[in-house]
Amino acid sequence: MIITENLKFQYNKQESPFNFPDIDLNSNENLLILGKSGIGKTTFLHLLAGLLTPTEGKVVINNTEINSLSQSKLDKFRGEHIGMVFQQKHAVQSLTVVDNLKARLFFSKKTLNDSKIETLLNSLDLLHCKNKKTNEISEGQLQRLGIALAVIHNPQVILADEPTSSLDDDNCKTVIELLIQQAAETKANLIVITHDQRIKSFFSNTITL
């Protein structure tokens, strides 16, 4: 469950503040946020993740107002309950695919479960390269690893920043279907921000900034 109310953010007093629409998502509901570059999509996503503090308003995730938490409690909450798919790849290059996932579980303070890791890797067609380091796998495999890192700890919220904008039509469809499937399997809310109109048909809830 995600609720935002009267959310505003201003980087400095010389710039106009961003004003964001209210969100009210029930469990397992997904949301697509569309908008052109510079409109504040990534800012909105960072507010939802607690990476930025709103100038006004609040973000509530599963009855926790995340902006009222201390920094240490917010870091803990984010690590345990939020999964993020970034535009840039955030896997650790010195680790193998499987060790990246084990590290994600460790830092989320979640129990290590080898069979769960293998099941996830298999569902993302990564099982055959689980012992390869991330500089030894393809861009498409890295992208799927980013999805795995976002969902391995069973987050309540999955936030994806432009996950398809650089992909051709076939891979665009594959990545969105994987995100929706993984969100359903972990009973998470999926929020995707993008300017990519191709994925609009995959979502029943859409906001345009």
Buried (B, 14 or more C-beta within 10 A) or exposed (E): BBBBBEBEBBEEEEEEBBBBEEBEBEEEBBBBBBBEEEBBBBBBBBBBBBBBEBBEBBBBBBEBEBBEBEEEEBEBBBBBBBBBBBEEEBBEEEBBBBBBBBBBBEEBEBEEEEEBBBEBBEBBEBBEBBEBBBEEBEEEBBBBBBBBBBBBBBBBBBBBBBBBBEBEEEBBBBBBEBBBBBBEEBEBBBBBBBEBEBBEEBBEEBBEB
